[in-house]
């Protein structure tokens, strides 16, 4: 247990998309939308009076590194400065289509007229406790693994992991200098090659109060603490450290991949270990299993998909691992699809069952097995595909193009599903290109329709591959 008040979780709510002029009164929700120039700084308004910087950092860091936060306490507003305009654009676009709320109160985002936050960083001053958010959780992360990595920079007193806004942890060092060195060295680095990315901020907590030594919290200064009221230790003390015996095995490139993870009963990120997600708010008039496979396959290897017979706006999607299911939940909850915003949650089911032999054609057509699909992107742990996972964006990465494919042909192909704003072949590899659509929904539609599309040209044909890209044109 942690004796701290983190504030309530941040949940998407109904789509309202209301933005107003920077600095408007909190109650004035009727001003027209405005489109200030793109900036690294994002203006946030309608915050709860007691909103914390950590809550803002947690809601912004999935889109990139948060450089600075400036709270305007009296106005219930704030400014968030991202590392670059790509990150701030992704944040604003996402929350302009999916309404975010903090503790049940809707909050609104738009670009600021500021180019940067010139005042001293108002995020927490340096202290000995770090707030660590881990993005793109593909492999299980335990307290022992975090201790192995962070102890390279100083003595660790306590660690606690929790799931307030994705997979997060608090790491308390013996002194401020060690914590600062760890933050400087590790922020933005990957625990494993290409995934499990560390986003690190200083915590505002003066002390981390750990009551139990178990898989969720550990006080390294007091090994006699019980694991719970029963008093028996429940966490595996040896297996994790036998995989990574000391911190020298980890470098800033990350571990290649875990050699064994069976000591974990489930995924720490979901708390359940389920590899199945349930998807709601699909278009019941357009049940498209292969389209769902293309979209959800961006974030993991999809094994089976079932659209519910009596509720065709709902589907069950089974991944090859619980970590991949968690990644899909993190990136696709609220994703625009067919004019709606889908809702993704962990399912109580542990597997998707195939229809029994002799089932009628309708039942059979609503379930599909992809176990042996050659379209899986993550067959090889630590592949380059892990490094490129990002939220749905306007920019798409196209690969496996025929050498004779032209810009005109590709603009025409993708233009069937929206407006193409930009295009660029890779200078060193003409089999790859970037294409920018006018909006995220259009880009999602293109990926759903065109991933694995057979493109025929004069000198042959090729099944093109499409994924979201964090690059800019």
Secondary structure, DSSP 4 states (H G I P E B T S, - for coil): -B-----PPEEEE--------TT--TT---SPP--PPP-SEEEEES--TT--HHHHHHHHGGGS-EEEEEEEGGGTEEEEEESSHHHHHHHHHHHHHSEEEETTEEEEEEE-S-SS--SPP-SPPP-SEEEEEEES--S---HHHHHHHHGGGS-EEEEEEE-SSSEEEEEEESSHHHHHHHHHHHTT-EEETTEEEEEEEE---S---B---SSSEEETT-TT--SSTT----S-SSHHHHHS-SGGG--TT-BS--S--TT-SS-TTTSS---EEEEES--TT---HHHHHHHHTTSS-EEEEEE-TT-TT-EEEEESSHHHHHHHHHHHTT-EETTEE-EEEE-S-SSPPPPPTT--HHHHHTEEE-TT-TT-S-SSTT-HHHHT-----SEEEEES--TT--HHHHHHHHGGGS-EEEEEE-SS-TT-EEEEESSHHHHHHHHHHHTT-EEEETTEEEE-EEEE-----
